[in-house]
C-alpha cells in the first residue's frame, strides 16, 4: 500500500461534500455538542493561526460524532470591516467583490484541509439577510433603552478616519493600525453595556472551570468594579464668582476615603466641562490655554507617561477641614473614567505624589503603618493620624466610619463605580452594517420601519479615503421620514464590526426551514446553546468575548432567547511562531498553508499542528518536524497492510499471547485510554498522538494479523479526528468504515502476568527480577535473594523491604 496524499485527500473531500457528511441532525432527542471556532475575516488566504484554530475545533467535532453526539460545527465569515475598505482605497477594488472573492478562496482552503464544517448554515456577516436581522435587534434595543445617541469626546483614529470604542484603543493607539488616537467631539450611538456590569461580573463565576483563569481575570479587571465614597467638592466664593456663577461644585469618587484628610489638591481632566468653560470664556492666559490644548491632543497612553499640569486659579473647600484646596488641570485625569475629576492625596498615592513633587504642592501624610517607619508615598492600609475624630482607627474601619459620616451629614454617599463604559458602536466608514435610523427636522431621530429592512449599502459607491463615503453619496442618504413622510436623512454611520461577531453563534441555530424568515429558531437555540467548545485567540479576551456575553444577555431580555452565557467552555489557543516571533508578512516569516498542503498533504499539516505543542501553548514552526509528521503518516498508512480485513474487531484470547504480543496490545489500549482523557479533560493532542506512535513501535515485530487488525481498528478511530483522510481510506479498505465510532477499553490487557522489581542491597541497586503477578511476599524476597546472592553471601540480613510492584531492598551487615 503506497501512500499518495493527494489522491486520498481529494477522494474523501469529494465524498464528504457529495454526501453532506457533516450536517447536524434535526433529532433533538440526541445528546448534542456545539463546537465552534472564532470565525475568520476573509482577508484572502488562511494563515497558520487559522489552520491551528480550525484543526483543533475539527478534532473535537469529529471525536464527538464518533461518540454518537449530534454535532453542530459551523463556519462563517466576519466580513465587514476596514481591511476591505482599505483594500478598495489602495487597489481601486469594490469592497463587496474583494470580500466575496476572498470568501470563495477560503472556502476552497477549508475543503482542502478536510474541515468538517456544516455547509448549509454557512454565511457572511455582510450578507444583507444577516444585516436585516441585526438591524431588527438594533431597533428593539433602542426601544428598550439599551441603545442611545449622545455627543461626547470620542477616540478618533486619524489614519482609519473613524471612531473607536475604548476597548479598541490599545496603549493609546488604534487596535488595527497602531496610529495614536486623538479625542474628537462627535455624536455617537452607544449600547448600554453598563446596565449589565454587575451581571457580567457575577456570571463569571458560572464560567469557572470552563474558561481559562487568565481570561476571567481580564474580564473582571476590565469591568473594574470598585466600592468607595462619592461626594462634591464645592468652590469657594471667589472661584464661583470667577466662573460667573455657572458652577457650584464638581463630584469626585475615591476608593480610599480613609485618606481624605490628606487631600492637598484636586485635578480635572483637560476635557472637563469646567475647563472647557474657562477656555471658551478666556478665563485662563494664553500659555495655560496652550498647555491644556496640548494635553487634550495627546493620546491617553502618552498622558500617563509624564505627569503634566497647570493651575486654574480656583479653589474648592475641603468637606471636613474647610481648608482651601487648589484646583489643577492634570493630563493623567481622563474623562473616560469616573467623573473626570480626582481628589489628590500625594502622601498615599504614587501618581499624586509624583505630580505634587514636580509642582511643589503640599504632601500631607495621614496614615502610617502599624509597625515600622513611614516612607512616602505610603499606599497600603494602616492607622490614621491627623484625621480629626477618625485618628487612631485602622484603615478598614475608618473607611466605613467616614462614609457613614458623609451620608449622615448629607454631603456624600457610598457608591459603586465601574471602569466599564458604554460601548460606542458608530463608525464613519462604508463597509459596515448601516445603523437603521433616520434624522427628521420635524420628528427628530426616527427608527426605520422593520418592514423596510434591511437598510442595505448602496452598490454604486466611490471610496476615496476622504471621510465617510455614505455622506458623499448623491442619493442614498436622502429618504422620507417613516413618521411624517417628510424629507429626511439616513444615518450614515455604520456599526462597529464587533456587533456582527456578538451574535453570529446564535445565527447558526437556524436551518433551511427558517433561514429566510428569522435570525434563529427558538427550538434550536434551546437545543444547541450554549456553545460546548469555543476555540480562539487570547487577544479576544475582552473585546469580542465581553461584547458577545452582553449581546446574549440583551437578546435574552428582549425575549429572543433563554440563554445567560453563550460559551460554556473556552479554549484559547497559543500563537504560531517562526524563528521565535509571531508569523507576519512584515517579518517575512510566514508559512503558506496552500504550499504546505501541496507538498505534504492536509493530514500532515493537521498532524504537525496538533503534535508540535498543546493547543494552549505557543507553537514554534519546525520544517523538519513537518517532514517527520509526513513520514509517520506514510508509515502509518503502509503498515496497515499487516492487518487483515474484517467486519468486526477481532476477538483475541489474551491468555494465549506471547509476552511481546501482550505488551503490544497493552500499548494499543493505552493509546485509546489516553485519547479519551485528551478529548474529555486535557486537550493535549500531542500526548495522544505520542501514544499511537509508541504502540506502533511496540507492534513492529508482531506477526499476528489479528493483533494488527485490532490495533488498526482502534488506531484509525482515535486518529480520525487528526488525520481524517488517511484514516477513512484505511478504514474503508480494512473495515468498511464500521470502526469509525466509539471504542471500548478492554481491561484484560492491563492485567499483568508478571511484575518487574528492582533489587537493592543497602540502598544500592544490584539487580532486577520478574515474578508472577500473584507472587507472595515470601516468593518475591526469595527471588530477590537469589538475584543478589553474591552481595549478601556470608552477611546477616537485618531487614527486608518490599515496595509493591517497584523494588525490594535488603539491609545487611557484616
Helices and strands as residue ranges (DSSP letters): H 5-18, E 32-37, H 48-66, E 70-72, H 82-91, H 95-112, H 128-143, E 147-157, E 162-164, G 166-168, E 169-170, E 173-174, E 182-191, G 193-196, H 197-202, G 203-207, H 213-223, E 226-235, H 237-242, E 249-254, G 257-262, E 265-268, H 273-280, H 286-297, H 300-305, E 309-317, E 324-330, E 341-344, G 346-348, H 350-359, E 367-368, E 383-384, G 388-390, H 395-409, E 412-417, E 423-424, E 426-427, E 437-440, E 444-447, G 450-452, H 469-472, E 478-480, E 487-490, E 494-495, G 500-502, H 504-507, H 522-528, E 533-537, G 538-540, H 543-557, E 570-573, E 576-578, E 581-582, H 593-600, H 602-611, E 619-620, H 623-638, G 639-642, G 654-656, H 659-677, I 678-682, H 685-699, H 705-719, H 724-735, G 747-750, E 754-761, E 764-772, H 777-787, H 789-792, E 796-803, E 807-813
